[in-house]
Amino acid sequence: MAIFSNAYSDELVTATELNRQPGRILDKAYEHPITITRNDQSFALLRREDVAYLVKGVTQSKAVFEVLSVAFRLLLGQKIGSEHPYGWLSVFDADELQDFIKEVSEAFRLTDTSNEAWDLIDAIIHEWHESSIAISSPELAAAFNDENK
């Protein structure tokens, strides 16, 4: 989103201006961020969708950092218990972990330019998690072996 590349080059508006011309200020805020100043305070005026995207970005960034951290730790030979939220990554070998890291990293790079990047990251992690369940399940492994016969 372009909004995030210029978040601090927004337009400054006083609280008095906002009170006198709310419609005009809201029209501007629809196009780009507005900073409303009052005394020594500053307030951001952004579209709700933009704020939701920012909040999702913060939340998802934490998850991306954690899942990549676990994958790298596993590559270094550290043990991650199944009780860890991303302990399921331990079923993959080094090549698979490197593929996972590459997929998540490439999707993360898209967050600057694509609103769908966070959904893509969610989908990648979900698919890998589902694959780990299939790998770990003796019943599913038996079913796959029966299909291949």
Buried (B, 14 or more C-beta within 10 A) or exposed (E): BEBEEEBEEBBEBEEEBBEEEEEEBEEBBEEBBBBBBEEEEEEBBBBEEBEEBBEBBEEBBEBBEEBBEBBEBBBEEEEBEEEBEBBBBBBBEEEBBBBBBEBBEEBBEBBEEEEEBBEBBBEBBEEBBEBBEBBEEEEEEEEEEEEEE
